[in-house]
Amino acid sequence: MALVVGKDIATGSFARTFADIDLDDGNQDSVPIDRDNEEIKESLPTACALRVFPKPTISSLFPSVSVSVSVSSLTKLLSFKPFFSFLFQNPCIKKMGSKRDSNSAVKKVFEWIRKQSKKMKILLAVMAMLFSLVALKLTAKYHNHFFVASESIHAAGILVLIYKLTTKKTCSGLSLKSQELTAIYLAVRVVCSFNLEGDIHTLLDFATFLFTAWVIFMIRFKLKSTYIKELDNFPIYYMVVPCAILAMLINPRTAHIYFSHVLWAFCVYLEAVSVMPQLRMMQNAKMIEPFTAHYVFALGMARFLACAHWIIQVYETGGRYLFLVGYGYLWFPMAILAEIVQTFILVDFCYYYIKSFMQGQLIIRMPV
């Protein structure tokens, strides 16, 4: 008994029959196919047909195959798991979903972190920072370059804001007060750096100051209608006055005039808290658009590199670095504390930034 396909010349349609074929004498008794025949359904998982030849060989069988498959039969075939078990066992096919699996793994990690207590989150953040510090110490040969990298990243963050203001024609989400505080400490640092150092740091700070001044001009005048003043409600004097008082009390003792010491300490302290109005504005808005998020994340990375420089120097000198310039006063400990404070201020935002980036979200949602 074999399944045979034949074509009706008059109608041009195909007819399928089961035929008893005797390969010796060629006698055939054909029986029409019954589509509802349960015996056929059990014997064939799909509706397919093959022309049968006497004593077929591999070389002669494949060129002579004629298959007829209906849509419903194809659906049944695809749902017939034993015929496609290799799809579930082939490692090459599994590899195609590795990217999706990695994304789901990242989501699970962030979901696990989100469910942890606040103390556990702080512990995980500290461990991540320590691991990063060890990696930087082992990979970077000249730790003084951390400051250059920090200032370069800050300048790159300002360039991101400039791109936003020139292309999007809006300053929504930006804190004017944060930009003004940034301009103040950069101006003071450029003056001090020009008198004390006059090197690549001075050039980078001056370029960043010019970029920041241009951003302030755009927010105050060109794009004033898009500035949301109601959300930018952090008082500036809450930061300027305490920083000025602290600078007069604790500052470096060098051969330069006392006023230069105070200015240098003032710009260090003010830089540590200059991002506070921007963070307050983002918390008030509850959502952060991408360009502002990139800028604040760049600030976080810049602060982390600067903080890493201080910590690694203290570690390598066994703590003596704390008093190399301060002549026994509290200047170096306060400078390091200012860097650490600014870094931890931005840690929370950087966490939500990385989480949103891993999940493919363009808009970052801040917790209430």
N, C-alpha and C positions, 0 to 999 in steps of 0.2 A: 504494500500500500504506500503511495507517495502522493505528495501535493504537487499539482501541475498547473501551470499558468498557460492559458491560450488566448489568442486575440481573435475576436470576431471580425472578419474582413468587412462584412456588410455594415455593421454598426460602429466599428472602430473601438469597441469596448473590450475590456479584459474579463475573462471568465475563469474561475478557479474550480477545479474538481479534484477529488481523490480518485486515483486510478490504481487498479491492480495490474502491476507490470510484471510480466514474465520475461526476464532477460534472455531466455532461450528461444521462445517462439514469437514474442512480440504481441501476444494477445492482450487486449486491454478492455476491461469493463469499467467504465467511468461512472462515478456516482457524484451528483451535485453536492456542493458543500452546504451544510446546514449551519447557519451562523449561530443558532441557539443550541447546537450540539454540545452538551457538557463535556463529552469525551474529548472533543477538539480543544475546548477551553483549558482543560487540564493538561493536555499534552503540549499545547503551544501557548506561551505567555504573551505573544504578540501575533498580530495578523500579518504574516509574511509568507512569501511563496518562493520556491526554488524550482527551476527547471531541472529535471532529473535526467542523467545520462547513464548509459550502461557502463558499469565499472569505472566510475569517475576517478581521476587522479588530481593531485593538487594543481598541476600545471594546466589542466583542462577545466577544472571546476570554477576557479575564480573569474576567468574571462567570460564565463557563461552564466553568471549569476544575474537573475532578474528579480528585483524586490519591489513589492507593492505594500506601502504602509499608509494607513489612514491616520487622521489627526488624533482620533480617540485612542487608536492603538499605540501611537507614539507617546501619548500621555501615560498610558498604562506601562509602557516600556520604561519610561523615565522614572516612574514611581516604583518599579520593580527592583528593590534594593539589592538582591543577590547578584543581579547582572552588573551592578555598578559598585560592588564592594571595594574595588581597588581605589575608588575615589576617596574612601574613608581611611585607607591604609597607605596611600602613596605619600611619602614625605615631601615630594616636590610640590604636590598640590596643597599640602598643609602649609607649606612655606608661603604660599600666596596670601594667607591671612595673618602672617606674622605681624604686619604693621598694625592691623586692627587689634590683634591680641596685645601688642605693646601699649597701644593707646588705652585699652581697657585696664591693663595692669597699672598704668599711671593714674587712671581715675580711681582705681581701688586704693592706691596708696594715699592719694589726697583725701579720699573719703574716710580712710582710717585715721588720718591726721586730724581731720575736721571733727571727728567724734571724740577725740582725746580731751582731757581736762586742760585748763589753762596752764597749770604747772607743767604738765607733760609737754605741751606745745613749746613752752619756754625752754625746757630741757632739750628738746629736739633741735630747736633753733641754735642753742649754744653748741651742741654737738656738731651741727652742720658747719658752724663758723670755725670751730676748732679744726675740723677736718680740712676746711678750705685754707686755713692758716698754715697747717702742716704742708699741704700741697704747694702753696706759694713759696714757703721756705725752701722746699726741696727742689723746686723748678727754677726759681729766680736767683740769678747770681748776684745782681746788684740791687739791693733793696731800696736804694734811693730813687730808683726809677719808678717806684710805686707812686710817688707824688706826681711825677710827670704823667703817668698813665691816668691818675685820678683827675688831674686838671684837663687832660685831653678828653676824657669821657664827659666831663662837665660841659666843655665847649661843644662837644657833639650833641649833647642833650639840648643846648640852647639852639643849635642849628635845626634840630627837629622842630622846635617851636617856631622858628623863622619860616620854615617850610609850611607849617600849618597856617600861619598868619597870611602868607603870600598866596597860597593856593586855595584855602578854604574861606578866606575873608571873614573869619570869625575868631574871637578870643574867648568864647564861652568855655568855662571850666578852668581858666587860668586865673591865678590870684595875683592881682597887681601888687598887693602888699608884700608878697614873697619876692617878687621881682625887684621891688624897691629895696628890700633888705639885702638882697643879693648884690645889687648895684652898690650899696653903701659899703659892705665889707670888702667887695672887690676893689673899689676905689681906694679905700684905706690900705689894703694889702699891696696894691700897685705902688703907692707912694712909699710905703715901708720897704718893699722889695727893691725898688729902684735905689734907695739909699743904702740898703744893707747887702743886697745880693747882686742884682743886675744881670741875671742869667736867663735861661730858658723859662724858668718859672715866671719871671716878670713878663715875658712876651706872651705866654699862654694866659696869664691873668688879665693882661691888658686887652687881648683879643676877646676873651670872654666878657669883659666889662663892656666893650663896644657892642657886642651882640645883645647883651642884656639891656643896655640903654636903648637900642633900637626896638626891642620888644616892648619896653615901657612906653616909648613914643607911640607905637602902634595901638597899644591898649588905651592910652589916655586920649588920643586924638583921632586917628584914622578909623579905628574899630570900636569906638566908645559905645555905640549903640548895642553891641553884642556882649559887652562886659556886664556880668551879673553882680552888681555891687552888694545886693542884699545877702548873698551867700559868702562874700568875702568880708567877714565881720570880726576878724581877730585883731584886736588893738595892737598897733606896732609898738607903742611905748611900753607895753608889757615886757618886751624883749630888749629894746634899745637901752632903757634906763638901767635895768639890773646888770646888763653886760658891761655898761660903762662903769658902774660902781665896782663891779668885780675886777675889771681891768686895772683900776687905780689901786686896788688892794693887792692883787696877785698878778705880777708881770715878770718878764725875764730881766735879769740883772746883767747887762753887758756894758761895753765901753761907750755905747752911744748915749744920747741924751735921754732923760727920763720920759719925755713926751713920746719919743719913738717907742719906748717899751710899752707905754700905755696903749698906743695905737695898735701895735702888733697884737697885744693880748685882746684888745677889743674886737678886732676882726676875727680872731680865732673863736672867741665866745659867741659872737653874733652869727658866724657861719653855722655853728652847731644847732641853732634854733631858727634859722632863716626859713626853713621849709615848713614850719608850723602853720602859718596861714594857709598854705596850699593844701596841707592835709586837712585842716578844718573845713576848707571850702569843699573838698571832695567828700567829706563826711556829710556835709549839709546837702550836697547834690545827690548823694547815694549812688551815683553812677559816674564813671569816668570814661571819656572818649579816648581812642587809641593814642593820639599824639601827646596829649598831656600825660597819659600813663607811661609812655616811652621816656618822656623827659624826667619824670619823678623816679623811674626805675634807674635811669642813668645817674641821677644824683645818689641813689642808694649804692650803686656799684662804685662810684667815685669815693664816697665816704668809707666804704669797706676797705678799699685799697689803701687809703690814707691811714685808716686805723690799723691795718695790717702792718704797715711800715713801723709805727710806733711800738706795737706789741712785739714784733720780731726783734727790733733793736733792744728792747728791754730784756728779752729772753737771752739774746746772745751776749749781753754785757752782764748778765747775772743781777740785774736791777740797778747797777751803777749808772746806767744811762738816764735814770730819772733825775739825777742831780749834776749832770755834766755841765749844763749851762745855767742852772738855777742857783748855783752857789748855796745850796742847802735850803732854798726857799721852796715853795709849793708850785712853782710855775710848770715844770714838766708834768707832775702828776695831774694838774688841772687841765693842761693841754690834752693829755691822753684821755682824761675823763670826758672832755668836750667832744673828742672824736667818737668815743664809745657811745655817749648819749645820742649824738646825731645818727649813728649807725643803728641803734636800737629804735629810734623814732621811726626810721624807714623800714625796719624789718617787717612790720605788720603789713605795710602796703606791698612790699616786694613779694610776700607770701601770696597775697591775692592776685598779684600780677602774674606770677609764674603759674598759679593754679588756672587762671583764665586762659593763659597762653597754651597750656597743655591741653585744655579742653576745647581749644579752637574758638574761644569767645572773643569778639572784638571789643565789646563793652565790658568794663570791669564793674562789678557791683560790690560796693562796700557795705559792711554790716552796719546796722543802726547803732 
